[in-house]
Amino acid sequence: MTNFMRTLAAGAVVAVGLAGAAVAQDLKFFTIGTGGTAYTYYPVGGVIANAISKPPGSRPCDEGGSCGVDGLIASAVSSRGSVDNVNAINSGLRNSGFAQSDVAYWAYTGTGTMEGQPPATDLRTIAALFEEHIHLVASADSGINSVADLKGKRVSLDEPGSGTYVDAGLILEASGLSLDDVTAEALKGNAASDALRNGRIDAFFVVAGYPTGSLVELASAADIKLVPIEGAGAEALTEKYGFFAQSDIPAGTYEGVGATPTVAVGAQWFTSAKEDDDLIYEITKALWNDNSRKLLDVGHAKGKTITAESALNGIGVPLHVGAERFYREAGLLK
């Protein structure tokens, strides 16, 4: 090989190396903390991650390709739920995450169940997503017909670090019970369903948008009931905590289960004030484009209720500057 050819070859290697480095520099990774794989946060997180991603080399949006943020690869990460996600955002472990409106508000203000802990003052909102209903699940023949009937029973409250665990404690308290009045278990998702079917627990709590996958499967395999959360206990809960609302889970949501009154909270998407303003602006913009609308409508049963028009409903934590810029430009925030 001549010196000239060697020089050309070396130049080609350098050029390829530089091109690879440029691609690597253009890549941005963004994590979304969700919840257990059997519940609503995880699949919805996957849909949203897909909607906002646009890896290098993707077809242009107007040619049927991705309409996400240029160079962004977003991923939905399974987690223990709301409290875990808020803590992970606060520590910098995750870029963003889903959480119940109540959990996020308490974390941001250092009040409620987070009293005594340093306020998570860098927590910021990207969007309100959908309503989450508290499901209290029991076997159809359990004899459990109200929250008060849980006294002395074996009840899974979900894992500490989840919003379900927090809300289960509040619901018990509003009905005159405490954690000491039940034999508490910390089972999640399919593990709780299996334990109920096998008679190892009498009931379990789930906070999720309906229909949630693990309960659809459980109801198709066993006779279950949803225990009403209503009456004085529910009224006390909604009066004391404004982020709770009384709401029904419709008949037929789960096989053989009738309409059930319960209480609900909002599922919202949070990030840190430290995340780049332009990036969060682009992510928020991508979330609400027409292509994302199509993905949300077909990606999950709860997706159709995730709309730009309701994106600011029930927000108790300030918007991220980038998200706020988008909502103002879109005319959704004055």
ROVOMI-130870 format. One record per residue (C-alpha): z, x, y; residue number from 0. Coordinates in Angstrom, 2 decimals, m for minus. Each point is the difference from the previous one (the first is absolute). Layout:
BEGIN
+---------+---------+---------+-----+
:       w :       u :       v :   k :
+---------+---------+---------+-----+
:       Z :       X :       Y : NUM :
...
+---------+---------+---------+-----+
//
This chain:
BEGIN
+---------+---------+---------+-----+
:       w :       u :       v :   k :
+---------+---------+---------+-----+
:    0.00 :    0.00 :    0.00 :   0 :
:   m0.94 :    1.38 :    3.41 :   1 :
:    2.53 :    0.41 :    2.77 :   2 :
:   m1.78 :   m2.78 :    1.89 :   3 :
:    0.35 :   m2.43 :   m2.93 :   4 :
:    3.65 :    0.99 :   m0.47 :   5 :
:    0.61 :   m0.77 :    3.67 :   6 :
:   m1.67 :   m3.41 :   m0.37 :   7 :
:    2.06 :   m0.80 :   m3.10 :   8 :
:    3.24 :    1.03 :    1.69 :   9 :
:   m0.91 :   m2.12 :    3.02 :  10 :
:   m0.64 :   m3.00 :   m2.24 :  11 :
:    3.41 :    0.40 :   m1.64 :  12 :
:    1.68 :    0.21 :    3.39 :  13 :
:   m1.91 :   m3.08 :    1.21 :  14 :
:    1.04 :   m2.01 :   m3.06 :  15 :
:    3.58 :    1.16 :    0.47 :  16 :
:   m0.02 :   m1.01 :    3.65 :  17 :
:   m1.53 :   m3.39 :   m0.84 :  18 :
:    2.68 :   m0.58 :   m2.64 :  19 :
:    2.70 :    0.96 :    2.47 :  20 :
:   m1.45 :   m2.39 :    2.59 :  21 :
:    0.04 :   m2.86 :   m2.52 :  22 :
:    3.59 :    0.87 :   m0.93 :  23 :
:    0.99 :    0.02 :    3.65 :  24 :
:   m1.65 :   m3.38 :    0.55 :  25 :
:    2.00 :   m1.59 :   m2.82 :  26 :
:    3.09 :   m1.97 :    0.96 :  27 :
:    2.47 :   m1.34 :   m2.55 :  28 :
:    2.18 :   m3.04 :    0.70 :  29 :
:    2.58 :   m1.47 :   m2.35 :  30 :
:    1.18 :   m3.61 :   m0.15 :  31 :
:    3.34 :   m0.57 :   m1.72 :  32 :
:   m0.11 :   m3.31 :   m1.86 :  33 :
:    2.31 :   m1.23 :   m2.78 :  34 :
:    0.14 :   m0.44 :   m3.75 :  35 :
:   m3.38 :   m0.30 :   m1.72 :  36 :
:    0.87 :   m3.47 :   m1.35 :  37 :
:    0.52 :   m1.55 :    3.44 :  38 :
:   m2.10 :   m0.84 :    3.06 :  39 :
:    0.39 :    3.08 :    2.22 :  40 :
:   m1.77 :    2.36 :   m2.38 :  41 :
:   m3.29 :   m1.87 :   m0.54 :  42 :
:   m0.19 :   m1.05 :    3.66 :  43 :
:    0.63 :    3.63 :    0.98 :  44 :
:   m2.88 :    1.04 :   m2.22 :  45 :
:   m2.35 :   m2.46 :    1.71 :  46 :
:    1.04 :    1.19 :    3.46 :  47 :
:   m0.26 :    3.68 :   m0.99 :  48 :
:   m3.54 :   m0.67 :   m1.21 :  49 :
:   m0.86 :   m1.87 :    3.20 :  50 :
:    1.12 :    2.75 :    2.39 :  51 :
:   m1.34 :    2.97 :   m2.00 :  52 :
:   m3.34 :    1.67 :    0.63 :  53 :
:   m0.28 :    3.34 :   m1.82 :  54 :
:   m2.65 :    2.53 :    1.13 :  55 :
:   m3.40 :   m0.88 :   m1.43 :  56 :
:    0.62 :   m3.76 :   m0.05 :  57 :
:   m2.91 :   m2.27 :    0.84 :  58 :
:    0.08 :   m1.33 :    3.57 :  59 :
:    1.71 :   m3.33 :    0.52 :  60 :
:   m3.20 :   m1.71 :    1.20 :  61 :
:   m1.73 :    1.09 :   m3.23 :  62 :
:    2.56 :   m1.64 :   m2.26 :  63 :
:    2.32 :    2.98 :   m0.18 :  64 :
:    3.60 :    0.47 :    1.04 :  65 :
:    1.08 :   m1.33 :    3.40 :  66 :
:    3.22 :    1.99 :    0.08 :  67 :
:    1.09 :    2.96 :    2.10 :  68 :
:   m2.35 :    3.00 :   m0.15 :  69 :
:    1.38 :    2.69 :   m2.31 :  70 :
:    3.08 :   m2.01 :   m0.97 :  71 :
:    1.24 :   m0.29 :   m3.58 :  72 :
:    2.85 :   m2.51 :   m0.17 :  73 :
:    2.06 :   m0.58 :   m3.12 :  74 :
:    2.46 :   m2.69 :   m1.05 :  75 :
:    3.13 :    1.57 :   m1.45 :  76 :
:    2.35 :   m1.90 :   m2.31 :  77 :
:    3.59 :    0.07 :    1.25 :  78 :
:    3.36 :   m1.74 :   m0.32 :  79 :
:   m0.90 :   m2.31 :    2.88 :  80 :
:    0.94 :   m0.73 :    3.58 :  81 :
:    3.08 :    2.17 :    0.53 :  82 :
:   m1.58 :    2.90 :   m1.88 :  83 :
:   m3.17 :   m0.27 :    2.11 :  84 :
:    1.87 :   m0.10 :    3.30 :  85 :
:    2.02 :    3.06 :   m1.01 :  86 :
:   m3.15 :    1.82 :   m1.12 :  87 :
:   m1.73 :   m0.70 :    3.32 :  88 :
:    3.09 :    1.08 :    1.91 :  89 :
:    0.21 :    3.29 :   m1.93 :  90 :
:   m3.74 :    0.72 :    0.21 :  91 :
:   m0.48 :   m0.31 :   m3.77 :  92 :
:   m2.59 :   m2.79 :    0.47 :  93 :
:   m2.35 :   m0.81 :    2.86 :  94 :
:    0.59 :   m3.73 :   m0.21 :  95 :
:    1.36 :   m2.75 :   m2.20 :  96 :
:    0.63 :   m3.69 :   m0.47 :  97 :
:    3.40 :   m1.51 :    0.61 :  98 :
:    1.64 :   m3.34 :    0.50 :  99 :
:    0.45 :   m0.92 :    3.65 : 100 :
:    3.78 :   m0.25 :   m0.41 : 101 :
:    0.40 :    3.41 :   m1.62 : 102 :
:   m2.18 :    1.68 :    2.65 : 103 :
:    1.84 :   m1.64 :    2.90 : 104 :
:    3.39 :    1.04 :   m1.35 : 105 :
:   m1.22 :    3.56 :   m0.57 : 106 :
:   m1.49 :    0.24 :    3.50 : 107 :
:    3.13 :   m1.33 :    1.69 : 108 :
:    2.62 :    1.42 :   m2.36 : 109 :
:    1.47 :   m3.48 :   m0.44 : 110 :
:    0.50 :   m2.54 :   m2.78 : 111 :
:   m0.07 :    1.64 :   m3.39 : 112 :
:   m0.88 :    3.33 :    1.69 : 113 :
:    3.04 :   m0.04 :    2.27 : 114 :
:    1.66 :    3.41 :    0.15 : 115 :
:   m3.27 :    1.85 :   m0.66 : 116 :
:   m1.99 :    1.75 :    2.75 : 117 :
:   m2.64 :   m2.42 :    1.37 : 118 :
:   m3.56 :    0.77 :   m1.13 : 119 :
:   m1.21 :    0.08 :    3.60 : 120 :
:   m3.40 :    1.51 :   m0.89 : 121 :
:   m0.93 :   m2.96 :   m2.22 : 122 :
:   m3.08 :   m1.83 :    1.31 : 123 :
:   m2.02 :   m3.05 :   m1.08 : 124 :
:   m3.69 :   m0.02 :   m0.91 : 125 :
:   m0.27 :   m3.68 :   m1.01 : 126 :
:    1.77 :   m3.01 :   m1.41 : 127 :
:   m1.70 :   m0.76 :   m3.32 : 128 :
:    1.21 :   m3.05 :   m1.94 : 129 :
:    3.00 :   m2.16 :   m0.81 : 130 :
:    2.22 :    1.01 :   m2.91 : 131 :
:    2.02 :   m2.58 :   m1.90 : 132 :
:    3.28 :    0.61 :   m1.74 : 133 :
:   m0.46 :   m0.91 :   m3.67 : 134 :
:    3.15 :   m0.61 :   m2.03 : 135 :
:   m1.26 :   m0.09 :   m3.59 : 136 :
:    1.87 :   m1.34 :   m3.04 : 137 :
:   m0.82 :   m1.34 :   m3.45 : 138 :
:   m0.83 :   m3.70 :    0.01 : 139 :
:    2.98 :   m0.77 :   m2.25 : 140 :
:    2.48 :    2.33 :    1.76 : 141 :
:    1.94 :   m2.76 :    1.74 : 142 :
:   m0.33 :    1.95 :    3.27 : 143 :
:   m1.03 :   m2.54 :    2.60 : 144 :
:    1.35 :    1.54 :    3.21 : 145 :
:    1.12 :    3.36 :    1.40 : 146 :
:    3.62 :   m1.05 :   m0.59 : 147 :
:   m0.76 :   m0.24 :   m3.74 : 148 :
:   m0.53 :    3.77 :   m0.09 : 149 :
:    3.77 :    0.57 :   m0.02 : 150 :
:    0.95 :    1.90 :   m3.14 : 151 :
:   m3.66 :    0.49 :   m1.00 : 152 :
:   m2.00 :    3.15 :   m0.67 : 153 :
:   m2.35 :    0.29 :    2.98 : 154 :
:   m2.53 :    2.67 :    0.92 : 155 :
:   m0.03 :    0.67 :    3.74 : 156 :
:   m2.83 :    2.58 :   m0.20 : 157 :
:    0.55 :    3.68 :    0.78 : 158 :
:    2.16 :    1.21 :    2.88 : 159 :
:   m2.53 :    1.16 :    2.58 : 160 :
:   m2.02 :   m3.20 :   m0.29 : 161 :
:   m0.11 :   m2.88 :    2.45 : 162 :
:    0.66 :   m2.34 :   m2.91 : 163 :
:    3.37 :    1.64 :   m0.65 : 164 :
:    0.97 :   m0.46 :    3.66 : 165 :
:   m1.06 :   m3.63 :    0.15 : 166 :
:    1.57 :   m0.91 :   m3.34 : 167 :
:    3.35 :    1.13 :    1.36 : 168 :
:   m0.45 :   m2.11 :    3.15 : 169 :
:   m0.99 :   m3.07 :   m2.02 : 170 :
:    3.04 :    0.34 :   m2.24 : 171 :
:    2.23 :    0.39 :    3.06 : 172 :
:   m1.49 :   m3.07 :    1.71 : 173 :
:    0.83 :   m2.02 :   m3.11 : 174 :
:    3.61 :    1.20 :   m0.13 : 175 :
:   m0.49 :    2.69 :   m2.65 : 176 :
:    0.20 :    3.78 :    0.02 : 177 :
:   m1.42 :    2.74 :   m2.20 : 178 :
:    3.33 :   m0.01 :   m1.84 : 179 :
:   m0.63 :   m3.60 :   m1.10 : 180 :
:   m3.02 :    0.99 :   m2.12 : 181 :
:   m0.74 :    2.71 :   m2.53 : 182 :
:   m2.60 :    1.81 :    2.05 : 183 :
:   m2.98 :    1.79 :   m1.53 : 184 :
:   m2.57 :    2.14 :    1.83 : 185 :
:   m3.25 :   m0.88 :   m1.79 : 186 :
:   m3.42 :   m0.10 :    1.59 : 187 :
:   m3.25 :   m1.78 :   m0.73 : 188 :
:   m0.96 :   m0.29 :   m3.65 : 189 :
:    3.36 :    1.44 :   m1.09 : 190 :
:    1.78 :   m2.99 :    1.55 : 191 :
:   m2.47 :   m2.43 :   m1.58 : 192 :
:    0.45 :    1.60 :   m3.43 : 193 :
:    3.78 :   m0.08 :    0.34 : 194 :
:   m0.06 :   m3.72 :    0.82 : 195 :
:   m2.26 :   m0.76 :   m2.97 : 196 :
:    2.23 :    2.02 :   m2.31 : 197 :
:    3.20 :   m1.65 :    1.22 : 198 :
:    1.45 :    3.18 :    1.48 : 199 :
:    0.30 :   m1.59 :    3.45 : 200 :
:    0.35 :   m3.59 :    1.15 : 201 :
:   m1.96 :    0.18 :    3.26 : 202 :
:   m1.67 :    2.39 :    2.41 : 203 :
:   m1.07 :    0.14 :    3.64 : 204 :
:   m3.46 :    0.90 :    1.23 : 205 :
:   m1.15 :    0.11 :    3.63 : 206 :
:   m3.79 :   m0.09 :   m0.02 : 207 :
:   m3.02 :   m1.87 :    1.20 : 208 :
:   m0.95 :   m2.68 :   m2.46 : 209 :
:   m1.55 :    0.04 :   m2.53 : 210 :
:    1.44 :    3.32 :   m1.15 : 211 :
:   m1.59 :    1.48 :   m3.12 : 212 :
:    3.07 :    0.64 :   m2.13 : 213 :
:    1.20 :   m3.59 :    0.43 : 214 :
:   m3.42 :   m1.43 :   m0.79 : 215 :
:    0.12 :    1.92 :   m3.28 : 216 :
:    3.60 :   m1.00 :   m0.68 : 217 :
:   m0.66 :   m3.71 :    0.60 : 218 :
:   m2.97 :    0.08 :   m2.37 : 219 :
:    2.15 :    1.48 :   m2.77 : 220 :
:    3.36 :   m1.74 :    0.45 : 221 :
:    1.51 :   m3.18 :    1.43 : 222 :
:    1.51 :    0.92 :    3.35 : 223 :
:    1.24 :   m1.69 :    3.13 : 224 :
:    0.25 :    1.02 :    3.62 : 225 :
:    3.51 :   m0.77 :    1.19 : 226 :
:    0.06 :   m1.74 :    3.40 : 227 :
:    1.51 :    1.86 :    2.93 : 228 :
:    0.78 :   m2.91 :    2.28 : 229 :
:    2.75 :   m2.10 :    1.53 : 230 :
:    2.94 :    1.41 :    1.93 : 231 :
:   m0.51 :    3.53 :   m1.31 : 232 :
:   m3.62 :    0.17 :    1.14 : 233 :
:    0.88 :   m1.57 :    3.35 : 234 :
:    2.80 :    2.52 :    0.55 : 235 :
:   m2.38 :    2.82 :   m0.86 : 236 :
:   m2.75 :   m1.09 :    2.39 : 237 :
:    2.46 :   m0.71 :    2.81 : 238 :
:    1.66 :    3.41 :   m0.29 : 239 :
:   m3.18 :    2.00 :   m0.54 : 240 :
:   m2.98 :   m1.14 :    2.05 : 241 :
:   m2.55 :    1.87 :   m2.13 : 242 :
:    0.68 :   m2.35 :   m2.97 : 243 :
:   m1.87 :   m3.30 :   m0.11 : 244 :
:    0.33 :   m2.90 :   m2.41 : 245 :
:   m3.23 :   m0.43 :   m1.93 : 246 :
:   m1.30 :   m1.34 :   m3.33 : 247 :
:   m1.78 :    1.67 :   m2.89 : 248 :
:   m2.64 :   m2.61 :   m0.93 : 249 :
:   m0.15 :   m1.77 :   m3.35 : 250 :
:   m2.34 :    1.70 :   m2.46 : 251 :
:    0.34 :    3.45 :    1.55 : 252 :
:    1.51 :    0.98 :   m3.35 : 253 :
:   m0.82 :   m1.81 :   m3.25 : 254 :
:    2.34 :   m2.93 :   m0.64 : 255 :
:    2.02 :    0.54 :    3.19 : 256 :
:    0.28 :   m2.72 :    2.63 : 257 :
:    0.25 :    0.35 :    3.77 : 258 :
:    3.12 :    1.96 :    0.88 : 259 :
:    1.77 :    0.22 :    3.38 : 260 :
:    1.09 :    3.51 :    0.92 : 261 :
:    0.11 :    2.41 :    2.93 : 262 :
:   m2.57 :    2.53 :    1.15 : 263 :
:   m0.34 :    3.15 :    2.10 : 264 :
:   m3.02 :    1.82 :    1.43 : 265 :
:   m1.70 :    2.97 :   m1.65 : 266 :
:   m1.07 :    2.51 :    2.64 : 267 :
:   m1.72 :    3.40 :    0.16 : 268 :
:    1.86 :    2.83 :    1.72 : 269 :
:   m0.59 :    3.60 :    0.98 : 270 :
:    1.66 :    2.65 :    2.16 : 271 :
:   m0.33 :    0.47 :    3.76 : 272 :
:   m0.85 :    3.61 :   m0.89 : 273 :
:   m3.29 :   m0.99 :   m1.66 : 274 :
:   m3.07 :    0.78 :    2.15 : 275 :
:   m0.81 :   m2.79 :    2.47 : 276 :
:   m3.77 :    0.18 :   m0.53 : 277 :
:    0.37 :   m0.03 :   m3.79 : 278 :
:    2.21 :   m3.10 :    0.00 : 279 :
:   m2.38 :   m1.66 :    2.45 : 280 :
:   m2.93 :    0.66 :   m2.35 : 281 :
:    1.99 :   m1.15 :   m3.04 : 282 :
:    0.99 :   m3.25 :    1.73 : 283 :
:   m3.60 :   m0.55 :    1.09 : 284 :
:   m1.23 :    0.61 :   m3.55 : 285 :
:    2.58 :   m2.40 :   m1.42 : 286 :
:   m1.39 :   m2.86 :    2.03 : 287 :
:   m3.77 :    0.56 :   m0.23 : 288 :
:   m2.25 :   m2.50 :   m1.78 : 289 :
:   m0.42 :    2.17 :   m3.08 : 290 :
:    3.77 :    0.22 :   m0.47 : 291 :
:    0.18 :   m3.77 :    0.33 : 292 :
:   m2.29 :   m0.31 :   m3.02 : 293 :
:    2.09 :    2.47 :   m2.01 : 294 :
:    3.25 :   m1.79 :    0.84 : 295 :
:   m1.45 :   m3.40 :   m0.90 : 296 :
:   m1.00 :    1.07 :   m3.51 : 297 :
:    2.45 :    2.85 :   m0.66 : 298 :
:    3.21 :   m2.02 :   m0.47 : 299 :
:    1.13 :   m3.62 :    0.13 : 300 :
:    2.18 :    0.84 :    3.03 : 301 :
:   m2.87 :    1.75 :    1.79 : 302 :
:   m1.38 :   m3.15 :    1.62 : 303 :
:    3.26 :   m0.48 :    1.89 : 304 :
:   m0.22 :    3.51 :    1.53 : 305 :
:   m1.75 :   m0.66 :    3.31 : 306 :
:   m0.32 :    1.64 :    3.40 : 307 :
:    1.15 :   m3.26 :    1.58 : 308 :
:    3.38 :    0.26 :   m1.77 : 309 :
:    0.28 :    3.79 :    0.26 : 310 :
:    2.62 :   m0.19 :    2.74 : 311 :
:    2.10 :   m2.82 :   m1.46 : 312 :
:    3.71 :    0.67 :   m0.38 : 313 :
:   m0.15 :    3.65 :    1.05 : 314 :
:    3.44 :    1.40 :    0.78 : 315 :
:   m0.93 :    3.70 :    0.11 : 316 :
:   m2.25 :    1.31 :    2.82 : 317 :
:   m3.68 :    0.46 :   m0.63 : 318 :
:   m1.36 :    3.51 :   m0.41 : 319 :
:   m1.83 :    1.04 :    3.17 : 320 :
:   m3.29 :    0.24 :   m1.90 : 321 :
:    0.36 :   m3.45 :   m1.53 : 322 :
:    1.03 :   m1.47 :    3.34 : 323 :
:   m3.17 :    1.40 :    1.58 : 324 :
:   m2.14 :   m1.77 :   m2.60 : 325 :
:    1.78 :   m3.36 :    0.38 : 326 :
:   m0.39 :    0.15 :    3.77 : 327 :
:   m3.71 :    0.82 :   m0.26 : 328 :
:   m0.44 :   m2.84 :   m2.52 : 329 :
:    1.69 :   m2.46 :    2.35 : 330 :
:    2.82 :   m0.67 :   m2.45 : 331 :
:    2.67 :    1.51 :    2.23 : 332 :
:    0.36 :   m0.63 :    3.71 : 333 :
+---------+---------+---------+-----+
//
